[in-house]
């Protein structure tokens, strides 16, 4: 859905305000559900107990410690304490006391967390003049054309599901999975719109639009000191989110027997 359509639904003409509310709604959804999940790793450093959570983290799902080369977790010898955007890490010493880490481990801390994700995007089908893109695994890319990175093209999380625009030097037919898309002289990541307007598309499925709409209506009611309206819309937003999550889960059906069981 375009931002303009959402503005019409909530009867607002303040573009910048609705943009801010949509971003807040995305943040709120990630605090209450696992819509956009990300993984990252942090190195354990000998003698260091203070570490930072990722800057884009909204809600932490899990934190695991891997202190050996066997890819097995060893959480019982480790403890960590959440301090907001940072955390302290402790290791059980030989004296059975919690102390600072006494070893270096590359990628020793695994984090699983939710992120806000991309909020506003262009619509490939609705703006073909901009999104002249290809999803082929092997293709030639002219200057100005865009490559969409699918699972078939590339599997790493850094570039998957991104749009990259070729800036200079047309690319002859090549294997797109081998291309370095981090070269900013040749490629521009145009996945998210940094300065959205009314024509930008909200990056979510239709099943979450009602949640976002009710959240914005709650914010607008709160700005007008309408306490009853705020509480009602806020509750509606949560109910719509819970319904969306429930509908996405597979339904389990139990088929009863045609006849009652025979008792002997």
Steps between C-alpha positions, in 0.01 A plus 500: 500500500618852422541755778240720331238227529570462870478877550158499337385218730599688815384837355831681531685735264816529710746283307796538735287417805359183345850394388618532861197305626556220247862466615380487862245235403772283344701538818201404713426192288856374547472548876187284513574239231777340297427651160859583393762275659873556466813318621841641579817394679735679740856401582578418862810693608725389785455729801201689353158467662313792337340446157250689284182367349457567124389854425198378299374261768144553623438195717742225604382144433801299614867530596724193485868445575725277289846478655642204309568386148224236495214742435330396823364744753640512851258730678533337843852646547391846395264765633398832353318804638284728289572871545274651236694541176805327652563184699765357732645155442639280778675162496518244780859496625697208642408632844130470407456876498352714224785696344593679176563276195849346501522403133451635147228339289419611146121525454459364852172683569201422280210745509152447360281809504227693322568809290272767364599405145433707190201729551452669163587347163432553133262261332670312213171430325351842557804700388650314207681809374719487810510129570632361174634206698610145441492194721693272266803318641707587192433824316646818354421818694500841334564828680181603681357149513427326828571150621270339756685252720290187549588171669600364162736788431668523837446333837685726747295726725700815418358532148201267486167668411678826416476710184831623354521764228795497259662846508773475235681261265242267349543143620533233233322170542630350822411291802320750724567289810871584469458878476622728780198720571680689778701702244321834534668635185319240290187415701242691703276321748154634415303253712357758739387854429689734731274801429149358449203696369134421441587269210727275706378150577479372858716189523256250650227265396134594497446294814698756705348815351203492739740474795695803377181696429360442849837590654505831311140575600601435863788746467273762345243454779774535761619825338145638541481383865228254406580240768205276421574506129870430564428199721248360252726539194805372683310189607373452144857522371615224734199281418562539126867409548412191705247395235760542226754290688239232568388487137858448385540193717408166340165368612503159667184301451409181682262274312267316739423131438189416301365287788556507873773270621374158602532442873594148606 
